[in-house]
Amino acid sequence: MTRDDIERYSPSRRDGIDALRETHLRYSYCAFIQNLGLQLELPQTTIGTAMVLCHRFFVRRSHACHDRFLIATAALFLAAKSEETLRPLNNVLRTSCEIFHKQDITFLSYLLPVDWFEQYRERVIEAEQMILTTLNFELNVQHPYAPLTSILNELGLSQTALVNLALNLVSEGLRSSLWLQFKPHHIAAGAAYLAAKFLNFDLASYHDIWLEFQTTPAILQDVSQQLMELF
């Protein structure tokens, strides 16, 4: 999909949610997933997979019809299973509730109805099933981290500020729709290109580096520009 396709044909447009508003909604559920994943001590790849599953879901379903934080919670639980970093469902639910309500789970029990936790559990399980059917049970997500570190390592750049910054840019890029538009090695190339610009590092001296990433100048510019927009 192109960025224009995503922004123009999103199901949310039919419900009066414009592209800018949807961008803010995307940022909010990504921040929620990041926070939830860190508190559950999940690796960044699992957190990233959950974000991408949400992006794939909302490119097919409208934000107006679905609670993004409920979908995000279910997506992280699914991602943890898919990436073999499983966390017990009740742990995910408790932490999710505490983040959303900004209250300790014990205190919430006094504020909410007696069966609130069981109801929430059922809603998350239903959301999990909806994600699975919407995505046709396709949960595989390839991330740019591996091609980025592998190619830069081959060039002798594995222990440099360039690698660290590029990896951080990839993680920041998860808030965008880049994973719906480009292949992992294209995102990796764009992150390396932008990191080099930030650091005034001359990657052009490494001959054929962009061939290693199997990318083109147009893709580099597009990916790096979309990454820049996140700051």
C-alpha positions as a printed Julia matrix, in Angstrom:
231×3 Matrix{Float64}:
   0.0     0.0    0.0
   1.1     3.57  -0.58
   0.82    6.3    2.01
  -1.8     8.0   -0.13
  -3.88    4.8   -0.27
  -3.7     4.42   3.51
  -4.7     8.01   4.2
  -7.36    8.29   1.5
  -9.11    4.93   1.78
  -8.94    4.27   5.52
 -12.31    2.99   6.81
 -12.19    5.78   9.4
 -12.74    8.38   6.66
 -16.29    7.12   6.14
 -16.95    7.87   9.81
 -15.69   11.44   9.68
 -12.2    10.84  11.11
  -9.68   12.72   8.99
  -6.06   11.69   8.37
  -4.62   14.03  11.0
  -6.99   12.77  13.68
  -6.22    9.17  12.75
  -2.5     9.91  13.05
  -3.06   11.12  16.62
  -5.12    8.02  17.39
  -2.3     5.85  16.01
   0.26    7.65  18.17
  -1.91    7.18  21.26
  -2.35    3.42  20.92
   1.34    3.01  20.1
   2.29    4.9   23.27
  -0.12    2.7   25.22
   1.4    -0.49  23.76
   4.94    0.73  24.44
   4.1     1.47  28.07
   2.23   -1.8   28.53
   4.99   -3.82  26.9
   7.71   -2.25  29.02
   5.79   -2.88  32.23
   5.33   -6.51  31.19
   9.09   -6.65  30.44
   8.54   -7.66  26.83
  11.28   -7.24  24.19
  11.0    -4.38  21.71
  10.37   -6.75  18.82
   7.22   -8.06  20.54
   6.08   -4.52  21.3
   6.73   -3.57  17.69
   4.8    -6.56  16.41
   1.79   -5.52  18.5
   1.9    -2.02  17.01
   2.05   -3.38  13.47
  -0.88   -5.72  14.15
  -2.87   -2.68  15.29
  -1.88   -0.76  12.14
  -3.01   -3.67   9.99
  -6.28   -3.89  11.91
  -7.15   -0.2   11.63
  -6.33   -0.05   7.93
  -9.26   -2.47   7.59
 -11.53   -1.31  10.45
 -12.7     2.12  11.53
 -11.51    3.78  14.71
 -15.07    5.0   15.2
 -16.29    1.44  15.75
 -13.5     0.01  17.9
 -11.87    0.95  21.2
  -8.21    1.39  20.24
  -6.92    0.61  23.74
  -8.92   -2.61  23.87
  -7.57   -3.61  20.46
  -4.06   -2.6   21.56
  -4.27   -4.8   24.67
  -5.45   -7.78  22.64
  -2.79   -7.12  19.98
   0.0    -7.15  22.55
  -1.29  -10.39  24.05
  -1.38  -11.89  20.54
   2.06  -10.55  19.67
   3.52  -12.04  22.84
   2.2   -15.44  21.79
   3.32  -15.01  18.18
   6.85  -13.95  19.19
   7.07  -16.73  21.81
   7.33  -14.26  24.69
   3.98  -15.2   26.21
   2.64  -13.39  29.25
  -0.37  -14.66  31.27
  -3.57  -13.01  30.1
  -4.53  -11.85  33.59
  -1.16  -10.1   33.95
  -1.72   -8.3   30.66
  -5.25   -7.32  31.71
  -4.26   -6.01  35.15
  -1.39   -3.94  33.78
  -3.53   -2.63  30.93
  -6.24   -1.51  33.37
  -3.75    0.2   35.65
  -2.24    2.14  32.74
  -5.61    3.12  31.29
  -7.22    4.15  34.59
  -3.97    5.39  36.17
  -4.91    3.54  39.34
  -3.66    0.48  41.19
  -5.72   -2.63  40.41
  -6.67   -3.02  44.09
  -8.14    0.47  44.21
 -10.0    -0.1   40.94
 -11.84   -3.02  42.52
 -13.52   -0.56  44.88
 -14.49    1.85  42.1
 -15.84   -0.5   39.44
 -18.68   -3.09  39.43
 -18.04   -6.44  41.09
 -17.67   -8.37  37.83
 -15.78   -5.66  35.92
 -12.58   -7.69  35.53
 -14.4   -10.74  34.13
 -16.26   -8.5   31.68
 -13.02   -6.84  30.61
 -11.4   -10.25  30.14
 -14.24  -11.33  27.85
 -13.99   -8.11  25.82
 -10.24   -8.56  25.28
 -10.73  -12.2   24.23
 -13.41  -11.05  21.76
 -11.04   -8.34  20.48
  -8.31  -10.94  20.04
 -10.63  -13.06  17.9
 -11.65  -10.01  15.87
  -8.01   -9.16  15.16
  -7.34  -12.73  14.05
 -10.29  -12.86  11.66
  -9.68   -9.33  10.33
  -6.04  -10.18   9.56
  -6.92  -13.66   8.26
  -4.78  -15.11  11.07
  -1.63  -13.56   9.54
   0.47  -12.53  12.54
   3.94  -12.71  11.04
   5.77   -9.38  11.23
   9.3    -8.83   9.92
  11.2    -5.98  11.55
  14.07   -3.84  10.19
  16.31   -4.43  13.23
  18.0    -7.56  11.82
  18.88   -6.26   8.32
  19.97   -2.93   9.79
  22.43   -4.41  12.28
  23.58   -7.14   9.89
  24.48   -4.82   7.01
  26.1    -2.16   9.19
  28.05   -4.89  10.97
  29.39   -6.11   7.62
  30.63   -2.56   7.02
  32.4    -2.47  10.38
  29.91   -0.06  11.92
  28.38   -2.32  14.55
  29.67   -0.42  17.6
  28.95    3.14  16.52
  26.56    5.95  17.4
  25.18    5.53  13.89
  23.82    2.06  14.66
  22.3     3.13  17.97
  20.6     6.15  16.44
  19.34    4.16  13.46
  17.87    1.51  15.77
  16.13    4.22  17.79
  14.73    5.71  14.59
  13.34    2.31  13.62
  11.59    2.06  16.99
  10.21    5.58  16.61
   9.04    4.66  13.12
   6.69    2.07  14.57
   4.27    4.92  15.31
   3.91    5.54  11.58
   2.37    3.53   8.76
   5.79    2.67   7.29
   5.36   -1.05   8.05
   2.28   -1.04   5.82
   4.14    0.62   2.95
   7.69   -0.75   2.83
   9.72   -3.9    3.29
  11.87   -4.19   6.44
  15.17   -3.61   4.63
  13.78   -0.42   3.07
  12.87    0.95   6.51
  16.31   -0.1    7.77
  17.96    1.78   4.9
  15.89    4.91   5.54
  16.76    4.84   9.23
  20.49    4.43   8.48
  20.33    7.23   5.91
  18.59    9.62   8.31
  20.88    8.7   11.22
  23.9     9.46   9.02
  22.44   12.86   8.13
  21.85   13.69  11.79
  25.43   12.72  12.67
  27.06   14.23   9.56
  28.37   10.76   8.81
  29.38   10.08   5.21
  27.79    6.76   4.27
  28.44    7.48   0.58
  32.06    6.48   1.16
  30.84    2.92   1.71
  30.39    1.85  -1.89
  27.21    0.01  -2.84
  25.76    0.37   0.67
  22.28    1.04  -0.69
  22.56   -1.98  -2.96
  23.18   -4.01   0.19
  19.85   -2.7    1.5
  18.25   -3.41  -1.91
  16.81    0.08  -2.0
  16.64    3.11  -4.29
  17.17    6.86  -3.77
  13.41    7.45  -4.03
  12.65    4.93  -1.27
  15.43    6.36   0.91
  13.98    9.84   0.6
  10.41    8.69   1.23
  11.21    6.6    4.32
  13.57    9.18   5.83
  11.05   11.98   5.24
   8.29   10.06   7.0
  10.65    9.32   9.89
  11.52   13.02  10.11
   7.83   13.89  10.43
   7.7    12.01  13.73
   9.92   14.6   15.42
